Structures are given as C-alpha cells and as structure tokens.
Amino acid sequence: MEKATGQSSERRELRGGGYPGEEDHRALGDRTTDGYPWRPEAGQTEKEGRRPEEKTAEEKASEKKIGVSEEKAGLRRQIRSLRQVVTAQEKERWDEALCRRFFRRFEKWRERELRGQGWRVPGASGRPEDGEWVYLYMDIRNEAGTMPILRELWRRHIRTAVPRVEGKELQFYKIESLDQLTSGHMGILEPMDGLKKAKEQQALVVVPGVAFDHLGHRLGYGGGFYDRFFSREPRHPRWALAYGFQMVERIPWESWDERMDVIVTPEEVWGDLDQRCL
C-alpha cells in the first residue's frame, strides 16, 4: 500500500509539472515509478521482461493453489500433533459422547424423513426388518471413533457398510460382524474379499477427516477418496465425526472439496451447514 501511495503522489506531481508526451505515456497504462512507460530491455522477450509485479492469470491461479496447499499441510500437521497426545481414557470418553450425540441427531433426522420433510432414508418405513443403511469408516490412529456407533447400529437392526480402497476409489461393502474385517490400506480395517457391495445411493455416510469448520468444510488427508466418492454418488447425506480440537475457524478449501451436511462432536452437533443443533 505504501508503494502504491507513493506512485500516486509522484504521478500527481508529474501531472502538475507536465513533461513532453505525458498523455501518450498515460494512455499506455504501464509505467515505472518515474512515470515513464515500462518496456522490456533490449534482447528480452515481452514475457522475460515483464515487471516483477506483473503475473499472468495462470501464474496467479498457480500461486493461489500453492498457498492453499501449504495452508492445508500446516493445518494437517497441527491437528495430527494434537491427536498424538490423546489418551486412551479421553478417546473412550469422547467416543461414547460422540455415539450419544450421533444417535440423538440421527433420531431427529430420521423422524423428519419418515414425515417426508427432507432427505429420504432408504427403507425407512418404521419397521426394523426393512433395514436402513449407514455407511461408516473404521477409525485409526486416534481418529474420532466409530466402534460404539457401529455396535449400536447393529443393535437397532440398521444395515452397515464400510469402505475399501480399490485403486483411487472407495467402494463400500456390507458387513454384519467385525470378523468380516481385515487390515487393509494404511492398516485401516477393511471388508474382506467376497462380501456384497453396498449399492444404496442415498445411504447416510459417516465421514472421517483431519479438521472441519462450522460451514461444513472438511480437510481430509489429501488422497481425495471421499471427494471422488461423493462426486460419483452425490445423493448421500454426509455426516462427519470430530473431536472438539478438530473444529477450526476456517478450512482452506478448493472447488472440488466436498462439504458436510452435519458435523458431530462430543460437545455439540452442527447441522444444515451453519446451524448448531445441540
């Protein structure tokens, strides 16, 4: 800002005193700080001789992308360091609180769907034998835990599916017990071979993440698996689980980053993107 102010002042002085050809130079629009038009030096191409502050639209977009990527990487390091110091006792207590808040919100959401006032819950006729579906991840390395939720879903006769990494894509498979899981990508529990693929296009999906904000933006791990999954199957309601320290003021996001519909923490639930539902 100081540089711009200085240039503005200098140009006013130049206009006051005047110099030969000033109007022609002003018409060119691009000038150095002495008021005269800037031009490449002898032997330079126009691109090579650009003024340092001049950038093409592609360069600006590239710098912006690099800036967002660096901001994401810094936030990932910050949250991972906080996750590393979570104790087993804290995790157990938080996971139980997550389970309670999840089902409190789930019941309100399900009741609304049964009344036909919002998202459709597949198979939600009110008869447990019809079976609803919930897709959910298997947590690892102090992620917000899903095991209490998984067990409660089974107790309620709600069908479940968990993801498996296949190439660059996520595929969900129906599971009915923990015996159907095996260590897979990055040591995460995944469905064994031979299980039935889940094909419910509107099932609620419980999503992991590094950090979230109150507008529903999610910072993932950088692989893009859930972004591609939701791009392929866009009709799923997206619910995220997080511990309190994973909620931040702002998530750096890009156009392909998918937003969450609901974020559940041990202390509160944020739903409809920016409305808190305790």
Backbone bond lengths (Angstrom), bond angles and torsions (degrees), N, CA, C in turn:
res aa  C-N    CA-C-N  psi(-1)  N-CA   C-N-CA  omega(-1)  CA-C   N-CA-C  phi
1 M - - - 1.453 - - 1.522 110.87 -
2 E 1.364 117.68 -36.47 1.456 119.67 -179.40 1.514 110.42 -65.35
3 K 1.349 115.94 -38.92 1.458 119.60 -179.84 1.518 110.93 -64.18
4 A 1.322 114.91 -43.64 1.459 119.25 -179.18 1.515 110.37 -63.26
5 T 1.343 117.75 -41.02 1.460 121.42 179.89 1.513 110.52 -63.59
6 G 1.355 114.50 -40.90 1.455 117.94 179.59 1.504 111.79 -63.57
7 Q 1.313 117.79 -42.75 1.453 121.13 178.95 1.515 110.62 -62.34
8 S 1.331 116.81 -42.71 1.451 120.93 -178.71 1.510 110.33 -60.89
9 S 1.349 116.02 -43.93 1.469 120.29 -179.98 1.516 110.49 -63.80
10 E 1.350 116.10 -43.29 1.448 119.69 -178.28 1.519 111.39 -64.29
11 R 1.310 116.38 -38.30 1.462 119.15 179.86 1.519 110.77 -67.27
12 R 1.337 116.63 -35.26 1.461 118.34 177.57 1.525 110.00 -63.63
13 E 1.357 116.52 -39.56 1.461 119.09 177.89 1.521 110.66 -64.17
14 L 1.334 115.99 -41.47 1.451 119.44 -179.95 1.516 111.05 -62.88
15 R 1.336 115.47 -41.91 1.453 118.05 179.53 1.518 111.07 -65.32
16 G 1.350 114.98 -33.62 1.463 117.66 179.86 1.507 111.53 -66.55
17 G 1.381 116.36 -43.69 1.451 119.09 -177.93 1.501 112.24 -84.29
18 G 1.332 116.36 -34.75 1.457 120.91 -179.90 1.515 112.09 77.98
19 Y 1.313 116.55 156.91 1.452 122.36 173.76 1.512 107.13 -156.85
20 P 1.326 117.95 158.02 1.458 120.47 -175.73 1.521 111.74 -59.98
21 G 1.316 117.57 131.61 1.461 122.69 176.28 1.511 113.97 78.07
22 E 1.366 118.34 13.93 1.470 120.20 -176.11 1.516 111.68 -58.32
23 E 1.318 118.53 -43.00 1.460 120.88 -177.18 1.521 111.19 -63.62
24 D 1.351 116.60 -37.55 1.457 119.32 177.78 1.517 110.40 -63.45
25 H 1.345 117.25 -41.53 1.464 120.87 -179.61 1.528 110.80 -65.68
26 R 1.344 117.09 -41.31 1.451 120.02 -179.13 1.529 110.33 -63.64
27 A 1.325 116.05 -35.26 1.456 120.07 -179.95 1.519 111.45 -64.96
28 L 1.343 116.52 -29.67 1.461 119.20 178.65 1.521 111.42 -69.47
29 G 1.307 116.70 -25.29 1.457 120.97 171.62 1.504 114.84 81.87
30 D 1.320 121.02 -31.18 1.456 123.42 -174.88 1.515 107.94 -108.18
31 R 1.338 116.96 114.57 1.447 119.63 -175.15 1.521 110.26 -138.54
32 T 1.282 117.59 160.38 1.460 122.22 174.44 1.516 108.41 -85.04
33 T 1.334 116.55 179.93 1.459 119.73 -175.43 1.528 112.57 -68.76
34 D 1.324 117.67 -14.69 1.464 117.89 176.92 1.525 112.19 -86.55
35 G 1.330 116.47 3.09 1.460 119.87 175.58 1.500 113.97 94.09
36 Y 1.330 117.90 -10.81 1.457 120.09 -179.36 1.517 110.34 -90.84
37 P 1.346 117.81 151.28 1.465 120.10 -177.85 1.519 112.11 -62.97
38 W 1.339 115.34 142.22 1.459 120.64 178.62 1.512 109.63 -87.77
39 R 1.347 116.23 140.36 1.458 121.92 176.84 1.520 108.90 -141.23
40 P 1.352 118.16 151.85 1.466 120.42 175.97 1.518 110.49 -58.69
41 E 1.334 115.51 149.94 1.442 120.17 176.08 1.523 109.59 -72.62
42 A 1.325 114.81 165.55 1.459 119.54 -178.93 1.528 110.21 -59.06
43 G 1.313 116.00 133.76 1.454 120.94 178.42 1.514 114.18 88.52
44 Q 1.330 118.28 -7.14 1.464 120.96 179.24 1.525 110.30 -95.86
45 T 1.340 114.10 143.87 1.459 117.65 170.42 1.521 107.60 -77.28
46 E 1.337 116.20 167.98 1.470 120.27 179.66 1.523 111.03 -60.12
47 K 1.377 116.73 -40.08 1.467 119.80 -179.28 1.512 110.96 -69.35
48 E 1.345 116.55 -44.13 1.470 119.71 -179.18 1.518 111.48 -64.86
49 G 1.322 116.24 -32.32 1.451 119.96 -175.02 1.510 114.69 -95.65
50 R 1.334 117.69 14.39 1.457 119.20 179.75 1.507 110.80 -61.68
51 R 1.329 115.51 146.25 1.453 119.74 172.75 1.522 108.96 -60.39
52 P 1.357 118.00 145.92 1.470 120.44 -175.38 1.512 113.43 -55.56
53 E 1.351 118.11 -34.27 1.450 119.05 -176.06 1.525 113.01 -80.49
54 E 1.338 117.35 -8.16 1.458 120.63 -179.98 1.525 110.90 -84.85
55 K 1.343 117.18 132.65 1.454 121.34 178.83 1.518 108.98 -140.27
56 T 1.312 114.71 145.79 1.456 118.78 176.35 1.522 109.37 -74.35
57 A 1.345 115.98 166.07 1.458 120.17 177.85 1.527 110.52 -61.63
58 E 1.353 116.41 -36.87 1.461 119.69 179.22 1.514 111.24 -65.52
59 E 1.333 116.92 -40.77 1.467 119.90 178.87 1.516 111.47 -65.53
60 K 1.333 116.62 -41.19 1.468 119.85 178.35 1.511 111.08 -62.91
61 A 1.346 117.07 -42.80 1.461 120.66 179.01 1.520 111.04 -64.09
62 S 1.355 116.11 -39.49 1.459 119.88 179.50 1.523 111.29 -65.29
63 E 1.347 116.21 -41.65 1.465 119.79 178.75 1.523 111.17 -65.09
64 K 1.330 116.71 -38.85 1.463 120.53 178.42 1.522 110.27 -63.72
65 K 1.341 116.53 -42.50 1.457 120.54 179.49 1.517 110.77 -63.50
66 I 1.339 116.45 -42.65 1.462 120.47 178.12 1.522 110.19 -62.35
67 G 1.332 116.64 -40.66 1.456 120.63 179.15 1.512 112.41 -62.57
68 V 1.337 117.04 -43.64 1.465 120.95 178.48 1.521 110.03 -65.37
69 S 1.333 117.20 -41.91 1.465 120.89 -179.76 1.522 111.23 -62.39
70 E 1.335 116.83 -41.37 1.463 120.16 178.85 1.523 111.12 -67.26
71 E 1.335 116.16 -38.10 1.458 120.08 178.33 1.529 110.60 -65.19
72 K 1.324 116.27 -41.34 1.466 120.29 177.47 1.527 110.59 -62.77
73 A 1.325 116.62 -44.83 1.467 120.26 -178.57 1.528 110.92 -61.92
74 G 1.328 116.96 -40.70 1.460 120.39 178.60 1.517 112.23 -64.43
75 L 1.331 116.73 -40.59 1.454 120.58 179.61 1.529 110.50 -68.82
76 R 1.327 117.13 -37.13 1.468 119.54 177.19 1.532 110.39 -61.79
77 R 1.315 117.22 -43.28 1.465 120.01 179.21 1.525 110.62 -62.57
78 Q 1.308 116.24 -41.91 1.459 121.06 -178.42 1.524 111.45 -62.20
79 I 1.340 117.00 -48.66 1.466 120.36 -176.85 1.523 110.87 -70.94
80 R 1.312 117.37 -37.35 1.465 119.12 178.84 1.518 111.39 -63.61
81 S 1.318 117.18 -37.05 1.467 119.62 177.55 1.521 110.96 -64.43
82 L 1.328 117.74 -34.43 1.461 121.12 177.35 1.531 110.67 -71.99
83 R 1.311 116.82 -36.23 1.460 119.93 178.76 1.525 111.83 -66.14
84 Q 1.313 116.27 -32.38 1.462 120.11 -176.82 1.526 112.68 -65.12
85 V 1.320 117.73 -23.82 1.468 120.04 -176.81 1.522 112.61 -100.56
86 V 1.335 117.45 6.01 1.467 120.72 175.52 1.529 108.52 -68.96
87 T 1.319 116.97 128.14 1.460 120.75 -179.85 1.529 110.54 -83.91
88 A 1.324 115.13 162.67 1.466 120.09 178.65 1.525 110.76 -61.69
89 Q 1.333 116.54 -36.57 1.462 120.50 179.58 1.524 111.43 -67.49
90 E 1.322 116.22 -42.11 1.469 120.12 177.29 1.518 110.76 -62.85
91 K 1.329 116.31 -46.16 1.465 119.94 -178.55 1.532 111.05 -60.01
92 E 1.336 116.67 -44.73 1.458 119.70 -179.75 1.525 111.05 -62.15
93 R 1.331 116.20 -42.81 1.468 120.16 -179.68 1.519 111.32 -66.92
94 W 1.305 117.18 -43.79 1.470 121.13 -179.75 1.524 111.21 -66.51
95 D 1.333 117.33 -40.36 1.467 120.06 -178.67 1.524 111.14 -64.78
96 E 1.330 117.00 -37.99 1.462 119.78 176.52 1.525 110.82 -65.70
97 A 1.328 116.76 -40.37 1.468 120.34 177.64 1.522 110.93 -66.39
98 L 1.328 117.15 -38.70 1.465 121.10 175.72 1.523 110.71 -59.56
99 C 1.323 115.89 -43.74 1.466 120.43 -179.17 1.525 110.49 -61.12
100 R 1.331 117.21 -45.76 1.464 120.13 -179.67 1.516 111.19 -61.89
101 R 1.322 117.29 -45.96 1.474 119.83 -178.39 1.519 111.17 -69.72
102 F 1.314 116.48 -35.93 1.463 119.67 178.20 1.520 110.15 -58.49
103 F 1.327 117.41 -49.57 1.459 119.41 -175.46 1.527 112.24 -75.44
104 R 1.324 117.44 -26.58 1.461 119.10 173.38 1.520 109.83 -62.97
105 R 1.329 115.97 -44.49 1.474 119.93 178.14 1.529 110.66 -71.91
106 F 1.329 115.96 -38.28 1.461 120.99 -179.41 1.522 110.64 -59.95
107 E 1.323 117.92 -42.19 1.468 121.24 -179.64 1.532 110.84 -64.58
108 K 1.330 116.84 -41.93 1.468 119.46 177.96 1.520 110.51 -63.87
109 W 1.312 115.82 -43.65 1.471 120.67 179.79 1.520 110.69 -64.19
110 R 1.327 116.80 -44.98 1.457 121.16 -178.61 1.527 110.91 -64.15
111 E 1.320 116.40 -40.30 1.466 119.66 178.27 1.518 111.03 -62.00
112 R 1.323 116.18 -40.03 1.459 119.96 178.27 1.516 111.38 -64.89
113 E 1.332 116.11 -39.58 1.465 119.54 -179.74 1.526 111.45 -67.89
114 L 1.311 115.85 -38.87 1.460 118.98 179.30 1.522 111.53 -64.10
115 R 1.331 115.59 -26.62 1.463 119.99 177.38 1.521 111.97 -86.72
116 G 1.330 116.09 -0.87 1.466 119.81 177.97 1.506 114.18 73.80
117 Q 1.357 117.35 32.20 1.456 119.93 -176.02 1.513 112.97 -109.46
118 G 1.282 118.42 16.05 1.463 118.26 -179.02 1.505 111.49 -175.51
119 W 1.361 115.69 -140.56 1.455 120.16 179.94 1.525 110.64 -57.47
120 R 1.301 116.26 151.14 1.458 121.06 176.01 1.529 108.61 -88.81
121 V 1.312 116.68 132.72 1.459 122.18 172.83 1.525 108.04 -95.81
122 P 1.325 118.90 115.00 1.469 119.72 -178.01 1.516 111.53 -56.18
123 G 1.324 116.70 127.00 1.446 121.58 175.62 1.510 114.35 75.19
124 A 1.340 118.38 9.77 1.459 120.50 -173.66 1.520 110.72 -82.96
125 S 1.312 116.40 78.23 1.451 120.88 178.28 1.516 111.11 -99.36
126 G 1.331 116.36 -4.93 1.448 120.64 -175.94 1.514 112.47 95.58
127 R 1.336 117.86 -7.19 1.456 122.04 178.23 1.529 108.78 -102.50
128 P 1.338 118.50 116.16 1.463 120.59 -176.94 1.515 113.38 -54.75
129 E 1.341 117.11 -32.11 1.461 118.67 -177.13 1.522 112.42 -66.88
130 D 1.354 117.09 -19.95 1.460 119.29 177.53 1.526 110.88 -69.84
131 G 1.304 116.37 -31.02 1.458 120.97 173.43 1.514 114.52 77.40
132 E 1.317 115.78 116.13 1.457 121.38 168.38 1.517 107.88 -94.45
133 W 1.318 115.29 166.94 1.458 120.41 -178.56 1.524 110.00 -121.59
134 V 1.333 115.53 139.75 1.458 122.46 169.03 1.524 107.53 -135.00
135 Y 1.330 116.01 126.55 1.460 121.30 173.48 1.532 106.89 -94.80
136 L 1.324 117.67 134.16 1.462 118.42 177.79 1.521 111.11 -149.48
137 Y 1.323 114.23 153.18 1.459 121.56 -178.01 1.532 110.28 -82.61
138 M 1.336 115.64 163.66 1.456 122.14 172.47 1.534 107.04 -104.96
139 D 1.323 115.70 121.44 1.470 119.20 -172.53 1.527 112.06 -74.36
140 I 1.328 114.21 158.02 1.462 122.53 179.63 1.527 108.60 -151.62
141 R 1.326 116.30 149.67 1.472 123.34 174.47 1.529 112.78 50.20
142 N 1.309 115.91 58.36 1.469 122.00 174.98 1.520 114.50 62.72
143 E 1.328 117.21 26.63 1.460 119.56 168.06 1.530 109.12 -69.55
144 A 1.324 116.29 162.08 1.459 120.31 172.08 1.527 108.30 -56.17
145 G 1.331 116.31 125.10 1.456 120.64 -168.27 1.523 114.56 -80.53
146 T 1.330 115.14 143.46 1.467 121.21 -179.81 1.532 113.31 -109.96
147 M 1.322 118.05 -7.62 1.460 119.57 -173.45 1.534 112.94 -60.98
148 P 1.347 120.10 -45.60 1.470 118.09 177.12 1.525 112.77 -61.21
149 I 1.318 117.10 -36.48 1.468 120.69 178.39 1.520 110.43 -67.11
150 L 1.331 116.81 -42.97 1.461 121.18 179.95 1.528 110.89 -59.22
151 R 1.314 116.60 -46.71 1.471 120.11 -178.96 1.532 111.23 -64.23
152 E 1.337 115.94 -39.35 1.466 118.80 -179.81 1.527 110.87 -69.56
153 L 1.311 118.10 -35.03 1.465 120.65 175.41 1.525 110.55 -60.95
154 W 1.315 116.64 -43.88 1.472 120.12 178.21 1.526 110.39 -64.14
155 R 1.330 116.86 -40.40 1.464 119.44 179.53 1.518 110.98 -60.91
156 R 1.337 116.21 -31.47 1.458 121.34 -179.61 1.533 112.27 -89.76
157 H 1.318 117.45 6.97 1.470 122.65 179.37 1.539 111.60 63.09
158 I 1.313 115.69 33.21 1.470 121.11 176.07 1.520 108.22 -97.07
159 R 1.300 116.22 128.94 1.463 121.36 -176.60 1.526 110.74 -72.46
160 T 1.313 115.12 144.99 1.466 120.07 -175.76 1.519 111.11 -129.24
161 A 1.318 115.02 151.10 1.459 121.75 174.35 1.527 107.71 -139.75
162 V 1.323 115.96 144.62 1.462 121.08 178.93 1.530 108.57 -124.67
163 P 1.339 117.21 156.94 1.463 119.95 -172.08 1.525 113.81 -87.43
164 R 1.315 113.20 154.86 1.466 121.53 170.73 1.523 107.82 -133.25
165 V 1.313 116.25 135.83 1.464 121.04 177.97 1.520 108.89 -79.26
166 E 1.327 115.65 123.84 1.466 122.12 177.49 1.520 107.85 -128.39
167 G 1.327 115.27 99.83 1.456 119.92 -173.31 1.522 109.71 68.88
168 K 1.317 116.38 -119.00 1.464 121.13 178.35 1.529 111.88 -105.38
169 E 1.319 116.62 11.75 1.457 120.23 -175.66 1.528 111.29 -119.86
170 L 1.335 114.88 156.50 1.459 122.68 170.84 1.518 108.95 -99.60
171 Q 1.319 116.25 133.33 1.454 122.03 172.29 1.530 107.53 -124.51
172 F 1.330 117.08 136.12 1.463 121.16 -179.36 1.524 110.26 -100.76
173 Y 1.352 115.54 139.65 1.449 122.07 -179.20 1.531 110.15 -128.49
174 K 1.306 114.89 141.81 1.453 120.73 -179.55 1.532 110.26 -68.26
175 I 1.339 115.43 133.23 1.470 119.41 173.01 1.536 108.55 -129.98
176 E 1.320 114.85 149.63 1.464 121.18 179.32 1.515 112.56 -122.64
177 S 1.343 117.01 -7.27 1.463 120.74 177.30 1.519 109.04 -157.76
178 L 1.323 115.63 162.04 1.465 120.75 179.17 1.519 111.67 -69.52
179 D 1.324 117.15 -18.90 1.468 120.92 178.03 1.524 112.27 -66.73
180 Q 1.330 117.00 -14.46 1.463 120.91 -179.44 1.526 112.24 -91.08
181 L 1.325 116.59 9.35 1.460 121.41 -179.26 1.527 110.49 -109.55
182 T 1.331 115.51 148.72 1.455 121.58 176.75 1.516 109.01 -143.13
183 S 1.326 117.86 158.42 1.461 121.38 -179.76 1.523 109.73 -67.20
184 G 1.340 115.12 129.99 1.460 119.89 -176.86 1.514 112.44 -129.92
185 H 1.317 116.88 -134.71 1.459 124.22 -176.72 1.527 110.75 -53.80
186 M 1.343 116.67 121.39 1.466 123.56 178.30 1.536 112.13 58.89
187 G 1.332 116.38 25.72 1.450 119.89 178.21 1.509 115.04 80.65
188 I 1.331 117.76 5.55 1.464 122.14 179.91 1.523 109.51 -77.53
189 L 1.327 117.08 139.49 1.459 120.69 176.34 1.529 109.94 -65.56
190 E 1.326 115.69 129.23 1.458 122.01 -178.13 1.524 109.91 -133.03
191 P 1.338 117.34 160.63 1.470 120.09 177.92 1.527 111.15 -63.98
192 M 1.318 115.43 142.19 1.463 120.41 175.16 1.526 110.61 -68.47
193 D 1.314 115.75 164.61 1.467 120.79 174.20 1.523 109.93 -65.09
194 G 1.318 114.74 150.04 1.452 120.18 174.58 1.512 115.00 92.48
195 L 1.333 117.99 -2.23 1.465 120.11 179.46 1.530 110.02 -84.15
196 K 1.315 115.44 160.74 1.459 121.69 -177.30 1.528 110.58 -77.69
197 K 1.322 115.49 131.47 1.458 119.97 178.01 1.525 110.41 -72.26
198 A 1.330 116.13 135.81 1.466 121.04 177.73 1.525 108.96 -81.18
199 K 1.327 116.26 134.55 1.466 120.32 -175.12 1.522 112.54 -128.02
200 E 1.320 117.21 23.47 1.463 120.96 178.65 1.528 109.52 -79.62
201 Q 1.313 116.97 108.69 1.460 121.74 -173.59 1.527 113.51 -73.77
202 Q 1.344 117.62 -12.52 1.458 119.98 -178.40 1.521 112.73 -123.15
203 A 1.312 117.12 16.82 1.462 119.94 178.77 1.526 110.26 -65.95
204 L 1.312 115.45 145.51 1.459 120.40 174.64 1.529 108.41 -65.91
205 V 1.337 117.10 133.74 1.462 122.15 179.90 1.523 109.01 -115.07
206 V 1.329 116.36 124.23 1.466 122.57 175.98 1.523 107.46 -93.33
207 V 1.336 116.27 122.87 1.461 122.72 -166.22 1.532 110.99 -114.98
208 P 1.337 117.47 136.70 1.466 120.34 173.32 1.518 110.92 -85.13
209 G 1.304 116.83 172.85 1.457 120.10 175.97 1.513 110.93 -178.33
210 V 1.318 115.07 166.43 1.466 121.05 177.40 1.519 110.26 -82.76
211 A 1.340 116.33 -45.54 1.463 120.86 -177.89 1.519 109.34 -155.41
212 F 1.339 114.88 161.46 1.457 121.71 -178.24 1.522 108.69 -144.43
213 D 1.352 115.73 159.58 1.454 119.04 169.77 1.525 109.06 -121.30
214 H 1.329 115.91 175.73 1.460 120.33 -172.51 1.524 112.82 -78.46
215 L 1.323 117.44 -0.09 1.462 121.05 173.74 1.522 111.40 -97.09
216 G 1.322 116.31 5.14 1.455 119.53 177.73 1.514 114.71 91.42
217 H 1.331 118.26 0.80 1.460 119.64 178.54 1.526 109.73 -71.87
218 R 1.308 115.13 143.12 1.469 122.42 -176.98 1.512 110.36 -122.92
219 L 1.321 115.86 136.31 1.458 121.61 169.82 1.512 107.54 -104.98
220 G 1.331 116.67 113.21 1.454 121.27 179.14 1.515 111.52 -90.42
221 Y 1.313 115.08 -159.14 1.464 120.47 -176.07 1.526 112.87 -94.24
222 G 1.319 116.77 -2.06 1.458 119.87 175.25 1.513 114.82 102.58
223 G 1.348 117.75 -6.53 1.462 119.62 -179.09 1.513 114.03 -84.42
224 G 1.328 117.48 -19.19 1.459 121.32 177.91 1.519 114.58 75.22
225 F 1.346 118.56 13.64 1.471 120.60 -174.97 1.526 112.02 -63.80
226 Y 1.329 117.76 -47.12 1.470 119.48 -178.31 1.524 111.52 -73.45
227 D 1.334 117.78 -33.58 1.464 119.63 176.08 1.526 110.31 -60.68
228 R 1.319 116.79 -43.46 1.476 120.03 179.03 1.517 110.66 -68.70
229 F 1.330 117.21 -38.62 1.458 119.67 179.67 1.529 110.74 -61.68
230 F 1.334 117.27 -46.99 1.468 119.94 -178.44 1.526 111.52 -71.48
231 S 1.313 117.02 -26.93 1.462 119.25 173.79 1.526 109.98 -68.01
232 R 1.318 116.50 -35.16 1.469 121.77 179.84 1.526 111.60 -78.16
233 E 1.343 116.34 -36.30 1.462 121.53 -179.37 1.532 108.58 -129.14
234 P 1.318 117.79 80.08 1.471 121.63 -169.00 1.526 115.73 -77.82
235 R 1.330 119.42 -5.98 1.473 120.15 -172.31 1.525 113.69 -89.72
236 H 1.321 117.22 -2.19 1.466 120.18 -179.40 1.531 111.76 -72.27
237 P 1.334 119.35 134.03 1.460 120.58 164.37 1.531 108.93 -65.47
238 R 1.346 116.54 140.17 1.467 120.49 -174.82 1.522 109.27 -117.55
239 W 1.311 116.80 115.12 1.458 122.54 177.54 1.528 108.29 -115.99
240 A 1.309 116.22 135.48 1.459 121.29 179.02 1.520 110.10 -112.26
241 L 1.334 115.76 149.91 1.461 122.51 172.51 1.521 108.68 -111.69
242 A 1.321 116.30 139.43 1.462 120.00 -179.48 1.516 110.34 -154.21
243 Y 1.323 116.21 150.69 1.451 120.94 168.17 1.529 108.13 -82.73
244 G 1.332 116.32 162.20 1.461 119.82 -174.38 1.512 114.60 -56.10
245 F 1.337 117.82 -38.17 1.468 120.68 -177.08 1.526 112.49 -71.61
246 Q 1.330 116.85 -10.17 1.465 119.86 177.57 1.528 112.89 -85.49
247 M 1.316 117.74 -8.37 1.459 121.34 176.30 1.522 108.93 -87.13
248 V 1.319 116.81 121.17 1.464 121.65 -177.23 1.529 109.73 -122.57
249 E 1.308 115.51 168.06 1.467 120.05 -176.72 1.518 112.13 -65.92
250 R 1.338 116.51 -41.41 1.469 119.39 -177.19 1.517 109.83 -149.96
251 I 1.320 115.98 133.66 1.466 122.27 174.82 1.526 108.14 -99.42
252 P 1.335 118.79 126.17 1.468 119.47 171.99 1.522 108.99 -66.53
253 W 1.316 117.15 125.60 1.453 118.91 -173.89 1.520 111.00 -134.71
254 E 1.320 113.88 159.11 1.463 121.90 178.90 1.528 108.55 -125.94
255 S 1.312 115.72 169.24 1.465 120.90 -169.51 1.528 112.83 -59.08
256 W 1.334 117.78 -30.08 1.463 120.12 -176.89 1.530 112.68 -88.39
257 D 1.319 118.46 -4.65 1.458 121.44 -179.94 1.527 110.25 -74.62
258 E 1.325 116.64 123.04 1.458 121.71 -177.67 1.530 110.75 -81.84
259 R 1.334 116.21 139.37 1.457 121.60 179.13 1.528 110.96 -93.16
260 M 1.338 114.69 156.17 1.455 121.64 179.51 1.534 110.04 -93.73
261 D 1.330 115.70 150.61 1.456 121.12 175.81 1.525 111.60 -86.49
262 V 1.331 116.19 -35.80 1.465 122.38 -178.04 1.526 107.76 -140.69
263 I 1.332 116.45 140.81 1.468 121.86 174.38 1.522 107.66 -126.04
264 V 1.332 115.82 122.41 1.466 122.12 -178.11 1.522 108.78 -106.76
265 T 1.334 116.83 127.69 1.455 122.59 171.89 1.524 107.90 -121.71
266 P 1.322 118.51 168.98 1.472 119.53 177.93 1.532 112.83 -61.81
267 E 1.338 117.24 -23.85 1.458 120.34 -175.05 1.519 113.82 -97.92
268 E 1.325 117.83 -28.40 1.459 120.32 -173.23 1.516 110.76 -161.71
269 V 1.331 114.58 172.00 1.467 121.34 177.28 1.515 108.09 -128.63
270 W 1.323 114.89 129.38 1.467 120.04 174.53 1.517 107.49 -105.49
271 G 1.344 115.67 121.23 1.451 119.82 -177.99 1.514 110.99 -127.95
272 D 1.334 115.18 164.01 1.471 121.00 -178.11 1.527 110.19 53.82
273 L 1.313 114.84 39.62 1.456 126.69 175.53 1.527 114.08 70.02
274 D 1.312 119.46 -61.28 1.451 117.70 -173.17 1.544 112.47 -123.04
275 Q 1.323 117.72 17.23 1.456 120.53 -179.00 1.504 110.41 -116.04
276 R 1.316 117.45 120.73 1.454 121.54 -178.13 1.522 109.72 -80.03
277 C 1.321 116.02 133.29 1.459 122.29 178.50 1.516 107.77 -122.62
278 L 1.318 118.27 97.21 1.461 121.10 -176.91 1.517 110.84 -70.66
